[in-house]
Structure formats: structure tokens, C-alpha cells
């Protein structure tokens, strides 16, 4: 009998060991956001002839399975921690125990955003600063406070007016967590600048004023600013409300206010060399549209003024004009002059030191 009992005990131990090898503690959990409930479900396995009688949970990671009982439980993990060491211990009918621990991760998202360029007319660039833990963001919804929205992560937007807008951003994660923030975004007005000049442009009605004058002359330009400003900088490096210009080029002035908003105005200067008078040497006054009149310059610009005198070979004056307009056609007192060489003297009324002398030939064809 004693031998039989020993044999049965040994057989029981062998069976228990075999069943223990087929017993595993395991569980799954549903994704959850901070402050929401997580469902933990045992997926443990046992030998077909055995069964689990106790599901004991360690939810606070203290290695004691005394926080909950049940095959499936619902639990809301406290913050601010988002990673929790959770264990499950099972006990079977034949007193086999197994346990397992997993890191249960809770998702969280905190929304914030930043922006740049808030001057009216500029493109305002928004940047999402949302921070997510144990999850990924799958949706961004922007409300710009004027009835329009965007689904881009980092949108660019141009506001229609300069005023205060309440802009909001809502983000949603893959696990369904969401957060929202609304911030005031002030769109600032830009300064207004116009220009006044020391003399009139070539075409007063042109959108961009153009000036033409001799090198060495000075065009003084003044910036007239509406509103407050911090800096006034001209494109050639000059600063201040008034600047002087003497050379040809494309110029501008930029006004910047305390908000970094700026406005610009533009103008163009053409300059003429002092000795650029190149009178034509031949005229053929036959009214054929070619060389009918004598040009001292192809174009006499507004503000330019020249005194002209023309003499024959004996020194007799045959023509004079105190403000020549490129219109002499080889006549004297209304009569055509004979072919031959004549001599001119051109004086610049704007610069008394500039005098041009030379010969002109009248050719009758």
C-alpha cells in the first residue's frame, strides 16, 4: 500500500508539472487617454483539464496582487505618470500559479501653437507645438477666428483685416485623445509712407516716379509717414526722413514700426553726363521726314534749357534761340539757307560753364 501511495503521489507531481508547463498568465489592454478608463482582459491559458479560479491584479506596480480581482477589469490610471507597471497573477483549480507584468501605456496630448508675421497683408505662419505621449497625432483643425479653417499641421494664412483674432487649434490622436487651445492673435496695421521730391518727376502721373537730371545735381527726397515708426532706411544705406541722391539707379525707402511691420516706396533716377551734347552734323531740310531739323540732343528732357546761335562762314548770325527745342530747319527769316557749312554755339542755361561749338552742313537734296 505504501508503495502504491508513493507511486500515485509521484504520478500526481508529474501531471501537475506537465499542466504547469501549459499554464501561462497573459493579458491585453485597450488604448486609453489620460483620465479615461482602461479595460484589462486576461488572455491566460491553462491545461484543458484545469481551470483558472483566481485572477488577481497588481495595478500600482508594488508587486502585490491586491488591487483588483476578475478576468476583465476596468481601471482609470492616475496621472501624471503615463507608463504603469501592471501585473496579473492567475491561480488554477490544481493550485498552479503564474504571473506576468507589462508596461501599460496611457496616451496624452497637450496642445499649443506659435505664429510669425502678423503685419496686415503679410502671410502669417502658424506652427503647431502640440506634444503627444504614447500616441501619434492624426488630425489638426485650425479655426482662424474669421470663419475660415485649415487641416494643415502648420498652415500659412493671410488675414483680411488688421484686428484681434481668437485663433484655436484642436488636435486628435490615433487613440482618440484630443486637446484644444485658443489664443489671441493680433494682426497689426502697417505704416503708410509717401515721398516728396525737391523737383518734379518726368511724368508726375507715373506709379513709380522717375527723374532725369545731370550728374552732380542733387535730388532731395523726403519720406512722409502716417503713424508711428521706429526706423527709416533708404536702399543706399542712408537713414532718416530726408535723403539726397545724385546718381542713377532704382531707389526705395523702407519704414519699420515697433511691431516689425514695414512699408516701402520707390523711385527711379536717370542721370545725364555733363558733356553729352552731340549735335547732328548734317541736315537735309527737304521735308522727307529724315534729317529735316537740327538736333542738339535726341531728346531734350524737362528742365533742360539750351541757348543756340548759328553763324555762316563770314560770322553772320543766321539763327538764334534762347531755349532751343530741336526745331531749326535750316532757314533764315523764313527763307531756306543755301547749301554749305555753318557754325553753332550751344550754351547750357542750367550750367553756364557748359558750352559746345562745332560745324553743321546744310545739304539740299
VEXDREN-2710 file (C-alpha; in Angstrom, 1 decimal):
% VEXDREN-2710
k/r/px/py/pz
1/UNK/0.0/0.0/0.0
2/UNK/2.8/2.4/0.9
3/UNK/4.4/1.8/-2.4
4/UNK/1.1/2.4/-4.2
5/UNK/0.6/5.8/-2.5
6/UNK/4.1/6.8/-3.3
7/UNK/3.6/5.9/-6.9
8/UNK/0.3/7.9/-7.0
9/UNK/2.0/10.9/-5.4
10/UNK/4.8/10.8/-7.9
11/UNK/2.3/10.5/-10.8
12/UNK/0.3/13.5/-9.4
13/UNK/3.5/15.5/-9.3
14/UNK/4.4/14.6/-12.8
15/UNK/0.9/15.6/-14.0
16/UNK/1.0/18.8/-12.1
17/UNK/4.3/19.7/-13.7
18/UNK/3.0/18.9/-17.2
19/UNK/-0.1/21.1/-16.6
20/UNK/2.0/23.9/-15.2
21/UNK/4.0/23.9/-18.5
22/UNK/0.7/24.5/-20.3
23/UNK/-0.4/27.3/-18.0
24/UNK/0.6/30.9/-18.9
25/UNK/-0.6/34.2/-17.5
26/UNK/-1.2/36.9/-20.1
27/UNK/-3.4/39.9/-20.7
28/UNK/-4.3/42.7/-23.1
29/UNK/-5.4/46.3/-22.6
30/UNK/-7.4/48.8/-24.6
31/UNK/-5.7/52.1/-25.5
32/UNK/-6.9/54.9/-23.3
33/UNK/-6.2/58.6/-22.8
34/UNK/-5.2/60.2/-19.5
35/UNK/-8.2/60.4/-17.2
36/UNK/-10.2/57.7/-19.2
37/UNK/-10.8/54.1/-18.2
38/UNK/-8.6/51.3/-19.5
39/UNK/-10.1/47.8/-19.9
40/UNK/-7.7/45.0/-18.9
41/UNK/-8.6/41.5/-20.1
42/UNK/-6.9/38.2/-19.2
43/UNK/-5.8/36.1/-22.2
44/UNK/-4.2/33.4/-19.9
45/UNK/-4.2/29.8/-20.9
46/UNK/-4.4/26.5/-18.9
47/UNK/-4.4/22.8/-19.5
48/UNK/-7.8/21.6/-20.8
49/UNK/-8.3/19.5/-17.6
50/UNK/-7.5/22.5/-15.4
51/UNK/-9.2/25.9/-15.0
52/UNK/-8.4/29.4/-13.6
53/UNK/-10.1/30.2/-10.3
54/UNK/-8.5/33.5/-9.3
55/UNK/-7.4/36.5/-11.5
56/UNK/-5.5/38.9/-9.2
57/UNK/-4.2/42.3/-10.4
58/UNK/-1.3/44.5/-9.4
59/UNK/-2.2/47.9/-10.8
60/UNK/0.2/50.1/-8.9
61/UNK/3.4/48.1/-9.5
62/UNK/4.1/47.3/-5.9
63/UNK/4.4/43.6/-6.6
64/UNK/1.4/42.8/-4.6
65/UNK/-1.6/41.4/-6.4
66/UNK/-4.2/43.1/-4.2
67/UNK/-5.7/45.8/-6.3
68/UNK/-8.4/44.1/-8.3
69/UNK/-10.0/40.6/-8.9
70/UNK/-11.5/39.5/-12.1
71/UNK/-10.9/38.1/-15.6
72/UNK/-11.7/41.5/-17.0
73/UNK/-11.5/44.7/-15.1
74/UNK/-11.9/48.5/-15.9
75/UNK/-9.5/50.9/-14.3
76/UNK/-8.6/54.6/-14.6
77/UNK/-4.8/55.1/-14.0
78/UNK/-4.0/58.3/-12.2
79/UNK/-1.7/60.9/-13.7
80/UNK/0.6/62.4/-14.2
81/UNK/2.5/59.2/-14.9
82/UNK/1.6/57.7/-18.3
83/UNK/3.6/54.4/-18.1
84/UNK/2.4/51.9/-15.5
85/UNK/3.9/48.5/-14.4
86/UNK/0.8/46.3/-14.3
87/UNK/0.8/42.6/-13.3
88/UNK/-1.7/39.7/-13.4
89/UNK/-1.4/36.5/-11.3
90/UNK/-3.6/33.5/-12.0
91/UNK/-4.3/30.6/-9.8
92/UNK/-5.8/27.3/-11.2
93/UNK/-8.0/24.7/-9.7
94/UNK/-5.0/22.5/-9.1
95/UNK/-3.2/25.4/-7.3
96/UNK/-0.9/26.2/-10.2
97/UNK/0.1/30.0/-10.1
98/UNK/1.6/32.0/-12.9
99/UNK/2.1/35.8/-13.2
100/UNK/3.1/38.3/-15.8
101/UNK/3.9/42.1/-15.9
102/UNK/3.6/44.6/-18.8
103/UNK/4.1/48.3/-19.2
104/UNK/0.6/49.7/-19.7
105/UNK/0.9/53.0/-21.6
106/UNK/-1.7/55.8/-21.3
107/UNK/-1.9/58.4/-24.1
108/UNK/-1.9/62.1/-23.6
109/UNK/-1.7/65.2/-25.8
110/UNK/-1.2/68.9/-24.9
111/UNK/-1.9/71.5/-27.5
112/UNK/-0.1/74.7/-28.1
113/UNK/0.9/76.8/-31.1
114/UNK/3.1/79.7/-32.2
115/UNK/2.9/82.1/-35.1
116/UNK/5.1/84.6/-37.0
117/UNK/4.4/87.6/-39.3
118/UNK/1.4/89.5/-38.0
119/UNK/1.6/92.6/-40.2
120/UNK/-1.5/93.2/-42.3
121/UNK/-1.0/92.0/-45.8
122/UNK/1.7/89.5/-44.8
123/UNK/1.3/85.8/-44.7
124/UNK/1.0/84.7/-41.1
125/UNK/2.8/81.3/-40.5
126/UNK/1.3/79.1/-37.8
127/UNK/3.3/76.3/-36.1
128/UNK/1.7/73.5/-34.1
129/UNK/3.5/72.9/-30.8
130/UNK/1.3/70.0/-29.7
131/UNK/3.1/67.4/-27.6
132/UNK/1.9/63.8/-27.6
133/UNK/3.0/60.8/-25.5
134/UNK/2.5/57.2/-26.3
135/UNK/0.4/58.1/-29.4
136/UNK/0.5/60.0/-32.7
137/UNK/-1.4/63.0/-33.8
138/UNK/-3.7/62.2/-36.8
139/UNK/-5.7/65.4/-37.1
140/UNK/-5.2/69.2/-36.8
141/UNK/-8.1/71.6/-37.0
142/UNK/-7.4/75.3/-37.1
143/UNK/-10.0/78.0/-36.6
144/UNK/-8.7/81.4/-37.6
145/UNK/-11.4/83.3/-35.8
146/UNK/-12.9/84.7/-39.0
147/UNK/-15.0/81.8/-40.2
148/UNK/-12.2/80.1/-42.1
149/UNK/-10.3/76.9/-41.1
150/UNK/-7.4/74.6/-42.1
151/UNK/-6.5/71.0/-41.7
152/UNK/-2.8/71.5/-42.2
153/UNK/-0.4/70.9/-39.4
154/UNK/1.5/74.2/-39.9
155/UNK/-0.7/76.4/-42.1
156/UNK/0.1/79.8/-43.7
157/UNK/-2.8/82.2/-43.6
158/UNK/-3.5/85.8/-44.7
159/UNK/-6.0/87.7/-42.6
160/UNK/-8.4/90.1/-44.3
161/UNK/-8.1/92.9/-41.8
162/UNK/-5.9/94.2/-39.0
163/UNK/-7.6/93.4/-35.7
164/UNK/-7.5/90.9/-32.9
165/UNK/-8.5/87.3/-33.9
166/UNK/-9.1/84.4/-31.5
167/UNK/-7.4/81.5/-33.2
168/UNK/-7.9/78.0/-32.0
169/UNK/-6.2/74.6/-32.6
170/UNK/-7.7/71.2/-31.9
171/UNK/-5.6/68.1/-32.3
172/UNK/-6.8/64.4/-32.2
173/UNK/-4.6/61.4/-31.7
174/UNK/-4.8/57.9/-33.1
175/UNK/-6.1/56.7/-29.8
176/UNK/-8.9/59.3/-29.8
177/UNK/-7.3/61.7/-27.4
178/UNK/-7.9/65.4/-28.1
179/UNK/-7.0/68.8/-26.8
180/UNK/-7.8/72.3/-27.8
181/UNK/-6.3/75.8/-27.2
182/UNK/-7.5/79.3/-28.2
183/UNK/-5.0/82.2/-28.3
184/UNK/-5.4/85.8/-29.3
185/UNK/-3.5/86.7/-32.5
186/UNK/-3.2/90.5/-33.1
187/UNK/-2.8/91.5/-36.8
188/UNK/-1.1/94.8/-36.8
189/UNK/-1.5/97.7/-39.3
190/UNK/1.4/98.6/-41.4
191/UNK/2.8/102.2/-41.6
192/UNK/2.0/104.3/-44.6
193/UNK/4.7/106.1/-46.5
194/UNK/4.7/108.6/-49.4
195/UNK/7.5/110.6/-50.9
196/UNK/8.0/114.2/-51.8
197/UNK/10.8/115.5/-54.0
198/UNK/12.8/118.7/-54.5
199/UNK/11.7/118.9/-58.1
200/UNK/9.1/117.3/-60.3
201/UNK/9.4/113.9/-61.9
202/UNK/9.4/113.4/-65.7
203/UNK/5.9/112.1/-65.6
204/UNK/4.0/113.3/-62.5
205/UNK/1.3/110.7/-63.1
206/UNK/3.5/107.6/-63.1
207/UNK/3.1/104.9/-60.5
208/UNK/6.8/104.9/-59.8
209/UNK/8.3/108.5/-60.1
210/UNK/11.2/108.8/-62.5
211/UNK/13.7/111.7/-62.5
212/UNK/16.3/112.7/-65.1
213/UNK/19.0/115.3/-64.4
214/UNK/22.7/116.0/-64.8
215/UNK/25.2/114.1/-62.7
216/UNK/26.3/116.3/-59.8
217/UNK/22.8/117.7/-59.3
218/UNK/21.0/116.7/-56.1
219/UNK/17.5/115.2/-55.8
220/UNK/16.3/115.6/-52.2
221/UNK/13.7/113.1/-51.2
222/UNK/11.6/113.2/-48.1
223/UNK/9.6/110.3/-46.6
224/UNK/6.2/111.3/-45.3
225/UNK/5.0/108.7/-42.8
226/UNK/1.5/108.2/-41.4
227/UNK/1.6/106.6/-37.9
228/UNK/4.4/105.8/-35.6
229/UNK/7.7/104.3/-36.8
230/UNK/11.0/103.1/-35.4
231/UNK/13.3/103.1/-38.4
232/UNK/13.6/104.7/-41.8
233/UNK/16.2/103.2/-44.1
234/UNK/16.9/104.1/-47.8
235/UNK/18.1/101.5/-50.2
236/UNK/21.5/103.1/-50.5
237/UNK/22.1/102.9/-46.7
238/UNK/21.0/106.5/-45.8
239/UNK/18.8/106.8/-42.7
240/UNK/16.3/109.4/-41.6
241/UNK/13.3/111.1/-43.1
242/UNK/15.3/113.0/-45.8
243/UNK/18.0/111.7/-48.1
244/UNK/19.9/113.2/-51.1
245/UNK/20.6/111.4/-54.4
246/UNK/23.0/112.3/-57.2
247/UNK/23.5/109.1/-59.2
248/UNK/21.3/107.0/-61.4
249/UNK/19.6/103.9/-60.0
250/UNK/16.5/102.3/-58.7
251/UNK/15.9/103.5/-55.1
252/UNK/13.5/102.8/-52.3
253/UNK/12.8/103.7/-48.7
254/UNK/11.6/101.2/-46.1
255/UNK/9.8/102.3/-42.9
256/UNK/9.6/99.8/-40.0
257/UNK/7.4/100.2/-36.9
258/UNK/7.8/98.7/-33.4
259/UNK/5.9/95.6/-34.4
260/UNK/8.3/94.9/-37.3
261/UNK/5.7/95.9/-39.8
262/UNK/7.1/97.7/-42.8
263/UNK/6.1/99.7/-45.8
264/UNK/8.2/100.8/-48.8
265/UNK/8.1/103.5/-51.6
266/UNK/10.1/103.5/-54.8
267/UNK/11.5/105.9/-57.4
268/UNK/14.0/105.8/-60.3
269/UNK/16.7/108.2/-61.2
270/UNK/18.3/108.7/-64.7
271/UNK/21.3/111.0/-64.9
272/UNK/22.8/112.7/-67.9
273/UNK/26.5/113.3/-68.4
274/UNK/27.5/117.0/-68.5
275/UNK/29.1/116.8/-72.0
276/UNK/26.6/114.5/-73.7
277/UNK/25.6/117.2/-76.3
278/UNK/26.2/115.6/-79.7
279/UNK/24.6/117.9/-82.3
280/UNK/24.0/116.4/-85.7
281/UNK/26.5/117.5/-88.3
282/UNK/24.2/117.4/-91.4
283/UNK/20.6/118.4/-92.1
284/UNK/18.7/117.9/-95.3
285/UNK/15.6/120.1/-95.0
286/UNK/13.5/118.7/-97.8
287/UNK/10.5/117.6/-95.7
288/UNK/11.1/113.9/-96.3
289/UNK/11.0/113.1/-92.6
290/UNK/14.7/112.4/-92.4
291/UNK/17.2/115.0/-91.0
292/UNK/14.8/117.8/-91.7
293/UNK/15.7/119.6/-88.4
294/UNK/18.9/120.0/-86.4
295/UNK/19.1/118.0/-83.2
296/UNK/21.5/119.0/-80.4
297/UNK/20.3/116.0/-78.4
298/UNK/17.9/113.2/-79.4
299/UNK/15.6/114.2/-76.6
300/UNK/15.6/117.4/-74.5
301/UNK/14.4/116.4/-71.1
302/UNK/12.0/118.5/-69.0
303/UNK/14.0/121.1/-67.1
304/UNK/16.8/121.2/-69.6
305/UNK/17.4/124.5/-71.5
306/UNK/19.9/125.4/-74.1
307/UNK/20.8/128.7/-75.9
308/UNK/21.7/128.2/-79.5
309/UNK/23.3/130.5/-82.1
310/UNK/24.3/129.6/-85.7
311/UNK/26.6/131.5/-88.0
312/UNK/27.6/131.4/-91.6
313/UNK/31.2/131.2/-92.8
314/UNK/31.5/135.0/-92.6
315/UNK/30.4/135.1/-89.0
316/UNK/26.9/136.4/-89.6
317/UNK/24.3/135.1/-87.2
318/UNK/21.6/133.3/-89.2
319/UNK/19.7/131.7/-86.3
320/UNK/19.4/132.1/-82.5
321/UNK/17.1/130.8/-79.8
322/UNK/17.3/131.3/-76.0
323/UNK/15.6/127.9/-75.4
324/UNK/16.2/125.6/-78.3
325/UNK/13.7/122.8/-78.9
326/UNK/15.3/120.7/-81.7
327/UNK/13.3/122.5/-84.4
328/UNK/15.6/124.6/-86.7
329/UNK/15.1/123.5/-90.3
330/UNK/17.9/125.5/-92.0
331/UNK/16.1/128.7/-92.6
332/UNK/16.8/132.4/-92.0
333/UNK/13.9/134.8/-91.6
334/UNK/11.6/132.2/-93.2
335/UNK/13.8/131.5/-96.2
336/UNK/15.9/128.4/-96.9
337/UNK/19.6/128.9/-96.5
338/UNK/22.0/127.8/-99.2
339/UNK/23.9/124.6/-99.0
340/UNK/27.2/124.9/-97.2
341/UNK/28.9/124.8/-93.8
342/UNK/27.6/126.7/-90.8
343/UNK/28.9/127.0/-87.3
344/UNK/27.0/126.7/-84.0
345/UNK/27.5/127.6/-80.4
346/UNK/25.3/125.8/-77.8
347/UNK/25.2/127.0/-74.2
348/UNK/23.6/125.1/-71.3
349/UNK/21.3/127.5/-69.5
350/UNK/21.4/125.2/-66.4
351/UNK/25.2/125.2/-66.3
352/UNK/26.8/128.3/-67.7
353/UNK/30.2/126.6/-67.9
354/UNK/29.0/124.0/-70.4
355/UNK/29.5/125.3/-74.0
356/UNK/29.5/123.2/-77.2
357/UNK/30.9/124.5/-80.5
358/UNK/31.1/122.9/-83.9
359/UNK/30.1/122.8/-87.6
360/UNK/26.8/121.8/-89.3
361/UNK/26.3/121.3/-93.0
362/UNK/23.1/122.1/-94.9
363/UNK/22.7/119.7/-97.9
364/UNK/19.8/120.2/-100.3
365/UNK/18.7/117.0/-102.0
END
